[in-house]
Amino acid sequence: MGSVAQESPVRPAVGSFIVRKLTGIALFASKTSGPGSAILARMKHFWIPSLCLALAASVLYGTTGTKQDATVSAPSAEVVEKLRLSPFYKKHLDVSGFSIVSSEKVPDAALYETAWIINHMLGHRPDILRALDANKTRFAIMAHDEFTTAIPEHSDMKPAPYWDKRARGLGATPLRPAVSCGTENLLAYPGDPYDRENICVHEFGHALHQMGVNSIDPTFDKRLETAYETALSAGLWKDTYAASNKSEYWAEGVQSWFDTNRENDNQHNHINTREELKKYDTGLAALLIEIFGDKPWRYQRIADRLPEERVHLRGWDVAAAPKFEWPRALVEWQEKNRKPLMSSREYTAVPLVTVNAAQAPASLDGKEKTMLHFFNTRRSAVKLWWVDTKGERKPYGGVAPSGDSMQQTYAGHAWLVTDEIGNPLGHCVALPKSGKVVIE
């Protein structure tokens, strides 16, 4: 899951990615979620469940005081023009002016579920939803057999096999204003690779930060950075994905705020609920309260909800959902490209040269855009540093254990990799062809 990270300065390029996650009033007044019975079974003919979903949505959306489409429909000419939508998008649902879109392959239920989640998260903050729309942000849902570069706004991302295997959702940026998520995670398909967390919550957390909150509160990003640096200085989030950079720190916090994060694995510690987060990182908790409030709603997977929390999905039969599977070609590509010295059509292997930090070479004033893709195979996090033309180190975030970071840079730019306390692990210099750097 991803957000835009920094890139080496001097000649800014497109951006880089670190890849690897009103309490119901806007939809309907509800109780806190809890255990419940199974979703109603799909009736025999397709139009019947579709009608059920439409009627349920009409009831739910009709209870709000905001202007919204009651049902999924084709995007209007006005929306297409305003967002400059690709013809790829055949479906549209409006949430207080914010657009959810997909191809015709995505079931309507996925759009209704996304709207339901967004309303629970942000229904009390129409100002943020308006800012997202003003910045032409849209939520793009992938079908279970569509992959990252099928989304038009992400179709230029290279190498395509990497992005298609690495992410089932990305945050939005000004260059690529689509925040995305896979249907299999929204509707609990069998085989969902992220079935222990909700990717919509994570990626929408990125989008509302970068494309919403930053527009209406110019102080927020700096205050988030301060909270991030304070937390890391205090030893919090050690060896976790949240420690990668301030954007992932925020999005991982959003997930835990709504009780939908993983815990105690190679990218997470024991914090995965709101109550745990409040006690563990008070600075981050304060920012989350500022945006979301401290309302009772927490995300629960569909099968665990009360019936009234599934009304918007009436007619959708999860038992009939297809199984999500990674295409074999993507799995093989990833396995090949994690081998340290193996070059491929997309990458030239770039070895790390062991030196002390003082000996790391300075960057040349390169003009040719390129990319370095760092794979961290260690059991602990590492830090990345761009070494500028004067030989001074500039921090560029970290890479979690077993994680990876893609940095867009320029040929001749020098990079240093250190452990978490600054001990050098090696340096490398970017080549004209995209390179991979495996950190062992």
N, C-alpha and C positions, 0 to 999 in steps of 0.2 A: 504494500500500500504506500502511497507516496505523496510527497509534496515537493514543491520546488525548493531546492537548496541553493547555496551560493555557487558561483563559478569564479575562476581566477580572474581578477580584475585586469586593468590596463586596456584591454579591448573586450568589453562585455559581449558575450554571445547569448544564445537563446536561454540557457538556464541549465541546471543539473538536477538530478533526481536522486533521492535516497529511497530505496525500495525495500523491500523485503520480499486498519481495526478501524402557562395555561395547562396543566396536567391533563391533557385530553380535551380541553374545552374547545379548541379550534375544530376538533372533529365531533366530539360528543362528550358529555359529562360521564365520567367513569370512575369506578373504584380502582384501587391499586390492584395490579395484575396478580393472579395466583393460579394454582392448579385448576385445570378444567377439562372438559370432555373434548373428544375429537371434533375436527371440522366436519361440517355437513358433507355428505358424499355428493359427488358430481352426478347430475341427472344424465339420462341417456343422450340427449341431443345437445350439441354445443351451444345453441342459442339460448337454452334455458339457463345454464349457469352464467352465461354472459349477461343475461337479463337480470338474474339475481344480483350479480355484482353491481350492475348499474343502479338497480333500485336501492341496494344497500348504501351505495355511495351517495345517492341522492338524499337519502335520509340523513346520513352522517354529515355531509357537507352543508345540507340545508339548515343545520342547527347553528352554523357560524354566522357571525356578522360581517364576514369578509367576502369579497367578490371572488368566486371560484367556479370553475367548471364542475358540474355535478357528476359528469361521467367522462371516461376516456374517449377522446375523439381524435380525428386528424388535426395536426397543428393548423391554426388559421393562417391566412395570408399575412395578417398583421404580425403574428408571432414569428413566422418564417422570416419576414423582412427585418423585424427588430433584432432577432438573434442571429440572423443570417444562417438559418438552419439548412443543413444538407438534406437533399431528397431521401437520404438514408432513413430519416426519422419519419415514421408513419403514424405514430401515436403520441398523444400529448395530454397532460393533466396539469391543471393550474392549482397552485397553492398560494393564495394571497398574492397573486401576481408572479410568483416564482414558477418556472416551468420544469416539469418532469417529462422526459422524452424517451422514445425507444423505437426500434424497428418493429415491423409487423410480427416478428418471431417471438416477441416478449408477451406473455399473457397479461391481460388487463390487471389481474390480481397483483402483479409485481408493482405496477404504478400506484395502485391504491395503498399497498403496504408501505411504499416509500413516502407517500403523502401522509399517512398515519404517523409514521416515525417522525417526519419533519415537524408536523404539527405538535406532537408531544414535546419535542426538543425545543422548538422555537416559536410555537404559536402565539406566545405572549410577547414576542419581539417582532412585530410587523416592520419595524424600522430596519432591522437587519435583513429581512426578506426583501424589502424594497431596495436596499443597497445591493443585494445580490443580483436582483433583476436589472438595476441600473447599470451594473457592470457586465451585463449580458451573460451572466452565469446560468447554466442549465444543468439538471441532473440527468445523466444518460445511463440507462439501464442496459446491460448486456444480457442477451439470451444465454442459456447455459452452454450453447455451442458457438457463441461469438466470443472473440477474445479482444484484448486491449486495442490492438491496432485496427480492429473493425470499426471502432468509434471514430467518426470522421475527424474530430478535433485531436485525436491521438494517432492518426494514421501515418504521420511522418516520423514517428519515434523509431529510432534505430539503436541496436539491431531489433527488428520486429520479433524474432523468436524469443529473445530475452524478455521483452516487455509482455509478450503474450503468455509466457509461462510465469513470470515473476509476480504479476499484479492482477488481482480480480477487482481492482478499484483504484482510482487515482483522485487526488484532490484537484481543484481548479486553479488556474493561473490566468493572468491577463492574456498571455499568448495562447493558452489552451483553456478556454473558460468552461470546460465540461468537467463536472465531478461525476465519478462513475462507480458502479457496483454491479455485481453479477446477480442474476435472477435466482440462482441456486442458493445463495446466501440469504436473500430476502424471503424466499418461500420454502426453505428447509428441504431442498432436494437431497436425495441420497447421494453420497459421494462429495458433498460440499467440503472443500479442503479447509474451510474456516468455520466449521460448525460450532466451535467453542466461543465465537465472538460474532459481533455484527459489524460488517464492513461498511454499511451505509452510515452508521453512527460515526465511525472513524473518519471516513472520507468527507462526509458533510461537515464534520468538525474542522477539517482543513479548510474547506471552502468558505464556511462562514467567518473563519478567522481572516483568511487572506483576501477574500473578495467581498466581505460584508463589514465586519467589525472595524477593520483597519480604515475603511472609508468614512465611518461615522465617528470614530474615536481615534484620532492621530496619536494618542498617548499609549494606546493599548499594546502595540507591538513592543515598544521599549519596556513597558512594565512586564510583559511576558518574558522578554529576554533577561531582565533582572531577576525574576523569579527562577528562571531556568539556571542561570549562573549561580545564584544563591543555593539552590538545591544541590547542584553538582559539587559546589565547594564544601557543602555539609556532608558529602559522601552519599547522598541519596541517589537512587536509580542506577547504581553501579552495575555495569555489564547488562544493561537493558536497552531495548529499542527506544525507550523514552529519552535516553541519554544521547541519542544520535544528534539532535539539534533541537532548537526551540519549537520548531513546527511539529515534530513528532512528540516532543514533550507535551505539547498542548493536545494533540489528537489522541494520544494514549490516555491523557487525563480525562478527556471527554468520554472515552469508552468506559473508563472506570467510574466516572460520575453517574453513568446510567447502567452500571453493573453488568457490562457486557464485554469484558476483557478476559484474556487468558492469564494464567498465573503459574509461577514456579516451573518455567521451561527455559530454554536457552536464550530467550529474548525478554523474559518477564520475571519480576520478583513476585512477592506474595501479595502485592496490592492489586486488587481487581474490583473493589466495590467503593461506593461513595464514602461509607463510614470509615473504611480503612484509609482512604485517601485523605480525609479530613484530619486524621491523627498523624499521618505520615508526612504530608507536604502542605503545610498551612498556606504557603504563598500561592501555590497552584489552586488550592481549594477556594481561596478568596476570589481569584479571577473567574473560576467556573461559576461560583455563586453570582458574580456580577453579570454574567451573560445568561445563565440558565435559571437562576434562582435555586432554591433548595426545596423543590416541590416533590411530592411523593412518588411520581411516576418513575419506574425503572423498566428497561427493556426486558422482555421475556420472549423466548422462541414460541412460535405459533402454538405448538402442542401443549405448552404450559399455561396458556392464558385462559382466563374466564371467558365464557361464551360471549359476553357483551364486548369483550376486547377483540373479537374476531368477526364482528358483524360486517365489516368492510370486505371480508373475504368469503362471505356466504356464496356458495356455489363453486368454490375452488376446492378441489379434492387433492390434497397433498399426496395421498396414496397412489395417485395416477401420475405423479410427476416423473419425468425422465431422470436418469442417473447422470450426474456430472462426472466426466472423465477427462483427464488431460490427454490430448493427442500424443501418440507415441513419439512423433517427430520432435515435439517441444521438449519432452522429457530427455530424449537422447541429446538434443542440442545443449541443454543445460548441463548434463553430466559431462559432456566433452569439454565445455568451456570453463569448467571449474578445475580442470587439470592444469597445474602451474605453468608448464613450459610448452603446452600445445597451442600452436597458432591455428586459426581457422579462417574461413572466407571473410568473416566479420571482424576478427581481432588478430592483432599481432601480440604475441606474448611479450610482456615487458617485465624483466626480472627486477627485483629489489636489490640494490647494491648496498651492502652493509658499510656504513660510515658513522662517525659520530656527528651529532647535530651541527657542530661548527664547520664540518667539512662538506656539508650538503651544498651542491653548486647553486648558483643564482640562476634565475630564469633568463632566457634570451627574450628579446622583444619580438615574439613571434606574431605572425599575421595570418597563419593558416589554421582555421578552426579544426579541432580534433576532439577526441574523447579518451578519458582513462576510466576504466571500470575496475574498481577495487573489490576483491572478494576476500573477506576475512574468515579464514578457516580456524582461527584460534578459539580457545574457550573463554577468552576475555575480550572486551572491547578495545579498539584502537582509535587513535586520533589522526586526522589528516591535516597537513599543513601545506599551503602553497608558499614556495620560497620566491619572493619577488625579485625584480632585477637588481636590487641592492643587496640581496642576500638575507633580507629580513623575513621571518616566518609570519604567515597570516593563517589563523585558524579556520578550518573548513569543516568543522563538525567531526563526528566520529562514525565508526562502523561497529555495529553490535556483533557479538559472537555469532558466527555462522551467517552474518548478514553481508550486504554488499552496498556499494555506493558508486553511482555514476557521476563523474565530474566532467562537464564540458570545459575545455581549456584550449590552449594553442600549442602547436608544435614548438618544441624548445622550452616549454615551461617546466620547471622543476617542482617536484612534490616530495615531501618527507612524511614518513609514517612513524608514529611513536606509540608506545604503550600509554596507558591512561595517566601516568605520572610524568610523561615527557621523555622517557628513555627511547632513543632512536632505534627503530627496527630496520630501517633502510630508506633509500631514496630512489627515485626514478625520474626519467625525463620523457615527456610526451613526444610521440612520433607523429608524422603526418597521417598515418593510418591509425584508426581507433585501436587502442591497446587495452589489454587486460592485465591486471596486477594481482597476483594471488599472494596473500599475506599468510605466512605459515608460522 
